């Protein structure tokens, strides 16, 4: 019986090629997007699954709190107090092993952060000796027992070793890592297919930190309980022990070290264990050690994919109901000859599943096209995501296709199997399925409503990105070059750069403004004040204001003549004046504020006009400019003339001061906009892609309905032609129903788009609005596509020959 159902299904697919193509293509598009999400999640789920001790390994996360409030929402951080490791191993039972990973060795895994130095060839961490055993790393060369024992020893990945050295076995070779010294290669990790949530090219021995601190080139806070942001701690609990046992120890550690704080305002932390296998995909936490997929992103992508899939299923339901009229007699005859309703229901479900399996084959082909698109997204590259599949994933695809087929065909199967044989055989031509509730029209309205919603959302996101990239920042980002300072002598390079004719100004800073990264420090006007005022700050030199063209409202700026006293002075912005409770700019000048970091006193010597020092998406915060040469990390170089000529001069000056060292030259404005491009640029591409698919599927559904209408109304059209209807009136008669559908979609989608987009736009300090022009353009796009789709079929009615359709009447 099932074999017969499948034969009938295949025959019907080839008999009604247009409808079958629309159904299969629509389902394939929706399924391919969902399958991409499945592959992405499956790829992330493979992280650390190879580890034989994966169920016993946990990360110790921190939950910072202030003023005794231990319920700080959204504050969980993956980093923690580094002394927790020794405390658990030495003073408590239940922990088999524990390792620390400390940031600061080489570059970071996100290659966009200021501070990444092209002359530092690796990204990695300082790590305890047990890191190799903890995360099941295998050494291709070297001794696992001693590889990370001695100071200034380093273990490289196979790819990093091939990049840095020409020899097959580089053990014993040396590697210079910026100001952190020269390291001896003591091991090379074996290259495997195993995936880890830690993206790393090198592990350096943590014993090196003591030497670096003594040399004054690294601030080693591995013994500071109040430093919970410099590194990560992982533990492996003993067999038979539970997280409850360890949590009790962590609670005791908290009580021992944070019950009495140095000051009431000191940040304290409680500790929380996070299982290794729940890191990615996992909850959103601060300071992740590497790229991870938060569940919120999975929900977002799944929601978009579900909308496309639901739209495809709507198409299937719509066209199946429309085609039911042509199969009414078949159903009636089968029922009269003894077929049960369940058998007819099973037949239509079988046809739906067969169509879904055809769609699965097409979806797998579409995946080949869609995969490079997703891998090319800036966000995907920044997060080091990949998309892979295995037999389990393909098995999920098959199950997924079966489920989609059953769900998509359920409603048409229920409706068509309920046909009354007497009615459909007596007057099947006049049977109108569900004409009272207009189900088919309602489904089309929903489809086009989603399409217009996405079109308007893409336009709003694009406008918002445009605002971020080209708004008035309060400084001039144009005609500037940015290079990393590295360990060069900034005085020598600055002098050399200024000697070039096309270089107009040179300044040093710790960060780029409006790029999403800042320092912060807390201040008080008086030690008796109850609270500290948090100020974002940039470390800058005396030429910063001139270079950035930031107006100085009052007072003065740092000067070369007062270089000795620059470190005890501070310049604040307008917002900081109010945050520090000064009545006016003039009142703030000359005042002394106290730093929480070292209790030093700093005199306010100037006030600058507010400018966008953090991301334009964030509310403007109080900030300060401070003269701290030890924190300078980049040069901002103003130039005149052409960029290529200026960059050549910069490269020439760099080579003269730093022979043998490379320099990465970047346009200031484009580098500043990288983070916006990653976030909003990726969002535009993803939502734009979904919008395109939604519109295509909706138009295909409309095309199928219009085609079916022309086919079933040929006799009516012929009669109207014989009676003398004009071509214009005929097109209007056939099209008006669909135009009403488009207008209803507009009436539903425009208010929904306005409300949804206004909701998320209000989270930004500077934002666009869903204006009338945006709405008009979006509606026009939808109407033009709809009219073209309808017109391509209704115009065919003009060429219908009445003789061919009425000759048998």
MOUR-V560416 format. One line per field, one symbol per residue. ss: DSSP state (H for helix, E for strand, - for the rest). A space follows every 10 residues. Layout:
# MOUR-V560416
ss=???
This chain:
# MOUR-V560416
ss=-HHHHHHHHH HHHHH-HHHH HHHHHHHHHH HHHHHHHHHH HHHHH----- ---HHHEEEE EEEEEE--E- -----EE--- ---HHHHHHH H---EEEEEE EE---EE--- ---------- --EEEEE--- HHHH----EE EE-------- --EEEEEHHH HHHH------ ---EEE-HHH -EEEEEEEE- ---------- -EEEE--HHH HHHH------ ---------- EEEEEEE--- --HHHHHHHH HHHHHHHH-- -------EEE EEEEEHHH-- -E---E---- ---EHHHHHH HHHHHHHHHH HHHHHHHHHH HHHHHHHHHH HHHHHH---- HHHHHHHHHH HHHHHHHHHH HHHHHHHHHH HHHHH--HHH HH-------- HHHHHHHHHH HHHHHHHHHH HHHHHHH--- HHHHHHHHHH --------HH HHHHHHHHHH HHHHHHHHHH HHHHHHHHHH ---------E EEEE-----H HHHHHHHH-- --EEEEEEE- --------EE EEEE------ --EEEEEEEE ---HHHHH-- -EEEE----- -----HHHEE EEEHHHHHH- ----HHHH-- -EEEE----- EEEEEEEE-- ---------- --EEEE--HH H--EEEEEE- --HHHHHHHH HHHHHHH--- -----EEHHH HH-HHHHHHH HHHHHHHHHH HHHHHHHHHH HHHHHHHHHH HH-HHHHHHH HH----HHHH HHHHHHHHHH HHHHHHHHHH HHHHHHHHHH H--------- -HHHHHHHHH HHHHHHHHHH HHHHHHHHH- -HHHHH---
